[in-house]
Amino acid sequence: MTTSLRCALVGTGAVAHLHARAVAAHPHARLVAVTNLHRTVADDFAAQWDVPAVYDDLDELLAAEHPDVVLICTPPGAHHGQTLQAFAAGAHVVVEKPPASSLDELDEMRAAAAAADRQLAVVFQQRTGTAAAHVRRLLQAGALGRPLIAVCQTLWYRDAAYFAVPWRGRWETEGGGTTLGHGIHQLDLLAFLLGDWAGVQGRLWRLDRQTQTEDASTATITFESGVVAQVVTSAVSPREVSSIRIDTQKATITVEHLYGHGHQNWAITPVPGLEREAAAWALPDHEERSDHEPLLRDVFDALLAGDRLPPTATDPARSFEIVAAIYASAAADGAVITPVDLATHPTHRSGFASPVSDMRAIRT
């Protein structure tokens, strides 16, 4: 059992501060080095978080520091290559979502992890928190009856300045639009609660933003359990919300938040007449909100103990596959895409570029 994890961080933008905070909160992990494309930004970050070493690139960092864990917080297009570098150097990897630019790249990353006997964790922090864990246990135990229908919404607002960043809104650098960059969080939480998917129908829309990729999407997802879910993702919605509703035979589960959830964001409403039974469904007294900190804590604890990754960090491909299936369906005029279809898809395993219905020119 390793007594302490030496962590290195690649990319020192906004999300990197969440990783640094999580490392600082763990009693047996410490941030020993950082690197960033712009050295001055890395220097400022290191000064803020008391990181002892700054390097000009990842190769130099890996050769000098030999970290136990590499935290990858760069734009999506860089994740694949940096992950392979880290595994080749003998490090575990924690990578921000989306984990790669394609399913093929993610397959290579997982294969590299297995070959190096290292672990690959993808940051889907919406899975964390005591409320999500509690609801998942109720669903898996059948306490709420069979799940029947669901609604999943990611209605966010990103203005023109957001997309003015050179790598955003372009297939070759961002990989996809709001479905990949934003909606994947709630899709991941939905799949965390409901399990494996069986089929996807999707459409992509360009409603207002000057992008190559979509600024909105719609989809219907069926799950292996028989649940039918309707999904809407948007980057043009001024009143922002992230929400999931699951109707089961005995209750309606709802969570409504924006970028993180606690107990006050969740509700379990029983079918009339089952109020007494519903007392057993109450959320636990102890509360932990969804966040990077509990996710990295549980990942670090597993690495220190030599255990498998926790449920909050496993199945890195599941929500990524759902997103890929939405893009593949849109490219096939809304055809249903199954896991079997996606496993050998001729185009959308290597990239998600798809036709987008441009509605901006339509006038009433």
Secondary structure, DSSP 8 states (H G I E B T S, - for coil): --S-EEEEEE--SHHHHHHHHHHHH-TTEEEEEEE-SSHHHHHHHHHHHT-SEEESSHHHHHHHH--SEEEE-S-GGGHHHHHHHHHHTT-EEEEESS--SSHHHHHHHHHHHHHHT--EEEE-GGG-SHHHHHHHHHHHHTTT--EEEEEEEEEEE--HHHHTSTTTT-HHHHSSSHIIIIIHHHHHHHHHHH--EEEEEEEEEE-SS--SS-SEEEEEEEETTS-EEEEEEESEEEEEEEEEEEEESSEEEEEEESS---GGGEEEEE-TT-HHHHGGG---SS----SHHHHHHHHHHHHHHT----GGG--TTHHHHHHHHHHHHHHTTT--B-HHHHHT-SSTTS------EE-TT---
